[in-house]
Amino acid sequence: MLPDPIFYAAAIPAVVLVGLTKGGMGGALALLGVPILSFVVDPATAAAIMLPILIMMDVVALWTWRKHNHWPTLKSLLPGAMIGIVLGWFTFSVVPFALIRLLIGLAVVLFAAKYFFDRWRPGLRAPKPPAGQRPIAGAFWGTIAGYTSFISHSGGPPYQIYTLPLQLDPKSYTGASVRFFAIVNIVKLVPYYLLGELAISNLVASATLVPFAIVATIGGGMIVKRMRMEVFYPFMYVMAFLTGLKLVLDGL
């Protein structure tokens, strides 16, 4: 598989798109990674190859965003995420992936559409105040994020549903996001290994793609660090909307 140029023709763009997302550029690009890689390998292998690459991207992103974080958000989401990973582990072979993607996609599309409707409809142009931390909502969306991250590396949309209304400073938002998914991906290693998904051949393929992952992750971080808040949030909601559409299409 490794000398095959067709493999790299799909794998390199997939890794670059995910790397830009890991740098902080929103979730829509990341959802394209596994599907693009699935053109040349089966979906389970694609997910297995991506996991070590995601972790390497997390290392780079953690260094890039080491000075920025938002602990209250992590405290709201991480306990539920651990529950979601366990649920994903025990239902990995029986879960209806298409239905899960369709439902999450519809929720994200409606969530993003409501943002733009509220922002632009006549007579209601005053911006909404930031939402506070909501423990119950955090536990729910954290569980969904952990679950969907485990089964298909697509935890970004439910994460965004909870975090975008907080209206954090873009750097704090991205720092918290980087830490959340770094922790989730490290925890996922154990059940992925026990399920037999981390074969040597997959790990070798992952290693050859790491340089592209590092460059793309650094590039995404440099772009986001230069974004103003009034640009960052509309951009993120557009990314969320596109992500939701992608999930809906996959589900259908």
LUMLUMMAR-208406 format. One line per 5 residues: number of its first residue (from 1); their letters; for each residue x, y, z of C-alpha. Coordinates in Angstrom, 2 decimals, padded with zeros to 5 digits, always signed. Example, Ala and Ser with C-alpha at 12.3 -4.5 7.8 and 13.67 -1.06 7.14 Angstrom:
2
1> as> +012.30 -004.50 +007.80 ~ +013.67 -001.06 +007.14
END
This chain:
252
1> mlpdp> +000.00 +000.00 +000.00 ~ +002.72 +002.49 +000.89 ~ +004.44 +002.73 -002.56 ~ +001.06 +003.19 -004.27 ~ +000.79 +006.80 -005.54
6> ifyaa> -003.01 +006.48 -005.66 ~ -003.03 +006.00 -001.89 ~ -001.04 +009.18 -001.31 ~ -003.09 +011.11 -003.87 ~ -006.05 +010.64 -001.52
11> aipav> -004.23 +010.47 +001.82 ~ -002.22 +013.69 +001.59 ~ -005.20 +015.98 +000.84 ~ -007.21 +014.20 +003.56 ~ -004.48 +014.79 +006.16
16> vlvgl> -003.95 +018.42 +005.12 ~ -007.67 +019.22 +005.46 ~ -007.82 +017.63 +008.91 ~ -004.61 +019.40 +009.92 ~ -006.02 +022.82 +009.04
21> tkggm> -008.99 +022.01 +011.25 ~ -006.75 +020.88 +014.10 ~ -005.00 +024.22 +013.83 ~ -008.32 +025.87 +014.66 ~ -010.16 +026.42 +011.37
26> ggala> -013.48 +024.73 +012.17 ~ -014.97 +021.27 +011.85 ~ -016.18 +021.06 +008.25 ~ -012.77 +020.34 +006.76 ~ -012.05 +017.55 +009.26
31> llgvp> -015.11 +015.57 +008.22 ~ -013.68 +015.23 +004.73 ~ -010.58 +013.39 +005.95 ~ -011.87 +009.86 +006.51 ~ -014.28 +009.91 +003.50
36> ilsfv> -011.47 +010.99 +001.15 ~ -009.16 +008.32 +002.54 ~ -012.00 +005.80 +002.14 ~ -011.68 +006.16 -001.64 ~ -008.51 +004.08 -001.48
41> vdpat> -008.92 +001.94 +001.68 ~ -011.94 +000.61 +003.54 ~ -013.57 +002.98 +006.08 ~ -012.40 +001.07 +009.16 ~ -008.81 +001.16 +007.94
46> aaaim> -009.16 +004.85 +007.08 ~ -010.30 +005.63 +010.64 ~ -007.49 +003.53 +012.10 ~ -004.84 +005.28 +009.96 ~ -006.21 +008.70 +010.93
51> lpili> -006.18 +008.19 +014.72 ~ -002.37 +008.27 +015.25 ~ -002.17 +011.21 +012.82 ~ -004.84 +013.04 +014.81 ~ -002.83 +012.49 +017.98
56> mmdvv> +000.32 +013.88 +016.36 ~ -001.71 +016.87 +015.20 ~ -002.94 +017.26 +018.77 ~ +000.65 +017.44 +020.00 ~ +001.45 +020.22 +017.53
61> alwtw> -001.80 +022.05 +018.28 ~ -001.25 +021.80 +022.04 ~ +002.13 +023.47 +021.62 ~ +000.70 +026.12 +019.28 ~ -002.13 +026.96 +021.70
66> rkhnh> -000.28 +026.23 +024.96 ~ -001.00 +029.71 +026.36 ~ -004.74 +029.62 +025.66 ~ -007.49 +027.55 +027.25 ~ -010.87 +027.71 +028.97
71> wptlk> -011.05 +025.24 +031.84 ~ -014.76 +025.76 +032.71 ~ -015.70 +024.54 +029.24 ~ -013.50 +021.47 +029.56 ~ -014.97 +020.68 +032.97
76> sllpg> -018.47 +020.83 +031.48 ~ -017.71 +018.58 +028.50 ~ -015.01 +016.05 +029.40 ~ -016.95 +013.83 +031.86 ~ -019.67 +013.27 +029.28
81> amigi> -017.06 +012.67 +026.58 ~ -015.57 +009.79 +028.58 ~ -019.03 +008.22 +028.84 ~ -019.51 +008.67 +025.11 ~ -016.22 +006.90 +024.33
86> vlgwf> -017.23 +003.92 +026.45 ~ -020.64 +003.78 +024.74 ~ -018.93 +003.95 +021.34 ~ -016.59 +001.13 +022.30 ~ -019.40 -001.24 +023.31
91> tfsvv> -021.62 -000.41 +020.32 ~ -018.88 -000.12 +017.67 ~ -019.95 -003.22 +015.73 ~ -023.72 -002.68 +015.89 ~ -024.28 +001.07 +015.77
96> pfali> -026.24 +002.42 +012.76 ~ -023.57 +004.93 +011.66 ~ -025.78 +006.43 +008.95 ~ -028.62 +007.23 +011.35 ~ -026.29 +008.79 +013.92
101> rllig> -024.69 +011.01 +011.26 ~ -028.09 +012.03 +009.88 ~ -029.47 +013.06 +013.29 ~ -026.34 +014.94 +014.36 ~ -026.14 +016.60 +010.95
106> lavvl> -029.74 +017.82 +011.13 ~ -029.16 +019.21 +014.64 ~ -026.06 +021.11 +013.51 ~ -027.71 +022.51 +010.36 ~ -030.65 +023.83 +012.39
111> faaky> -028.29 +025.20 +015.04 ~ -026.19 +027.13 +012.51 ~ -029.21 +028.25 +010.48 ~ -030.81 +029.72 +013.60 ~ -027.66 +031.74 +014.27
116> ffdrw> -027.76 +033.39 +010.86 ~ -031.54 +033.86 +010.98 ~ -031.30 +035.62 +014.35 ~ -028.33 +037.66 +013.15 ~ -029.84 +038.98 +009.94
121> rpglr> -033.61 +039.06 +010.24 ~ -035.02 +042.64 +010.24 ~ -035.58 +044.35 +013.56 ~ -033.43 +042.00 +015.61 ~ -029.86 +043.00 +014.88
126> apkpp> -028.71 +043.24 +018.52 ~ -026.20 +040.46 +019.20 ~ -027.21 +037.77 +021.65 ~ -025.33 +037.77 +024.96 ~ -022.90 +034.91 +025.60
131> agqrp> -024.43 +031.78 +027.07 ~ -023.12 +030.64 +030.42 ~ -021.82 +027.19 +031.28 ~ -024.75 +024.75 +031.37 ~ -023.78 +021.55 +033.22
136> iagaf> -026.65 +019.41 +031.90 ~ -026.18 +020.59 +028.31 ~ -022.41 +020.14 +028.68 ~ -022.84 +016.56 +029.88 ~ -025.23 +015.77 +027.02
141> wgtia> -023.23 +017.31 +024.19 ~ -019.96 +016.06 +025.68 ~ -021.35 +012.51 +025.58 ~ -022.47 +012.92 +021.97 ~ -019.09 +014.42 +021.03
146> gytsf> -017.20 +011.54 +022.67 ~ -019.45 +008.97 +021.05 ~ -019.30 +010.35 +017.50 ~ -015.58 +010.98 +017.85 ~ -015.05 +007.33 +018.70
151> ishsg> -017.12 +005.83 +015.91 ~ -016.11 +008.18 +013.08 ~ -013.73 +010.94 +014.30 ~ -016.63 +013.41 +013.96 ~ -016.99 +014.86 +017.45
156> gppyq> -016.62 +018.46 +016.27 ~ -020.29 +019.24 +015.44 ~ -021.78 +018.38 +018.86 ~ -018.81 +020.11 +020.51 ~ -019.60 +023.26 +018.53
161> iytlp> -023.29 +023.17 +019.44 ~ -022.31 +023.59 +023.08 ~ -019.29 +025.87 +022.78 ~ -020.11 +028.39 +020.04 ~ -022.93 +030.07 +022.04
166> lqldp> -020.40 +030.70 +024.84 ~ -018.82 +033.34 +022.56 ~ -015.37 +032.81 +024.00 ~ -012.39 +034.77 +022.76 ~ -011.25 +032.95 +019.57
171> ksytg> -007.92 +031.98 +021.14 ~ -009.58 +030.63 +024.29 ~ -012.13 +028.78 +022.18 ~ -009.45 +027.14 +020.07 ~ -007.23 +026.34 +023.05
176> asvrf> -010.10 +024.57 +024.81 ~ -011.06 +022.73 +021.62 ~ -007.50 +021.52 +021.10 ~ -007.26 +020.21 +024.65 ~ -010.68 +018.54 +024.53
181> faivn> -009.96 +016.51 +021.41 ~ -006.37 +015.75 +022.44 ~ -007.69 +014.10 +025.61 ~ -010.48 +012.31 +023.73 ~ -008.10 +010.95 +021.08
186> ivklv> -005.57 +009.69 +023.64 ~ -008.34 +007.87 +025.54 ~ -009.60 +006.35 +022.26 ~ -006.25 +004.60 +021.71 ~ -007.00 +001.89 +024.29
191> pyyll> -010.35 +000.68 +022.92 ~ -009.11 +001.03 +019.31 ~ -006.18 -001.23 +020.20 ~ -008.43 -003.76 +021.94 ~ -010.71 -003.80 +018.89
196> gelai> -007.71 -004.70 +016.73 ~ -007.78 -001.50 +014.68 ~ -004.15 -000.46 +015.25 ~ -002.37 -002.96 +012.99 ~ +001.31 -002.42 +012.19
201> snlva> +000.59 -001.73 +008.52 ~ -001.86 +001.03 +009.49 ~ +000.65 +002.58 +011.90 ~ +003.34 +002.60 +009.21 ~ +000.96 +004.34 +006.81
206> satlv> +000.16 +006.88 +009.52 ~ +003.85 +007.58 +010.13 ~ +004.51 +008.41 +006.48 ~ +001.77 +011.07 +006.56 ~ +002.86 +012.79 +009.78
211> pfaiv> +004.99 +015.54 +008.10 ~ +001.98 +016.75 +006.12 ~ -000.09 +016.70 +009.30 ~ +002.40 +018.87 +011.18 ~ +002.70 +021.51 +008.46
216> atigg> -001.07 +021.77 +007.99 ~ -001.74 +022.03 +011.73 ~ +000.78 +024.85 +012.15 ~ -000.69 +026.63 +009.14 ~ -004.23 +026.44 +010.50
221> gmivk> -003.11 +027.84 +013.84 ~ -001.32 +030.78 +012.20 ~ -004.48 +031.70 +010.27 ~ -006.80 +031.55 +013.29 ~ -004.45 +033.59 +015.49
226> rmrme> -004.85 +036.46 +013.04 ~ -008.67 +036.36 +012.95 ~ -010.74 +039.03 +014.67 ~ -013.71 +037.90 +016.80 ~ -016.27 +039.44 +014.43
231> vfypf> -014.77 +037.34 +011.63 ~ -014.05 +034.20 +013.64 ~ -017.59 +033.42 +014.82 ~ -019.44 +033.85 +011.50 ~ -016.69 +031.73 +009.94
236> myvma> -017.14 +029.03 +012.58 ~ -020.91 +028.97 +012.13 ~ -020.47 +028.61 +008.36 ~ -018.10 +025.72 +009.02 ~ -020.65 +024.18 +011.39
241> fltgl> -023.39 +024.52 +008.76 ~ -021.25 +022.88 +006.08 ~ -020.31 +020.14 +008.53 ~ -023.96 +019.47 +009.26 ~ -024.77 +019.26 +005.54
246> klvld> -021.91 +016.80 +005.06 ~ -023.21 +014.61 +007.89 ~ -026.75 +014.72 +006.53 ~ -025.55 +013.65 +003.07 ~ -023.48 +010.84 +004.59
251> gl> -026.45 +009.72 +006.65 ~ -028.81 +009.74 +003.68
END
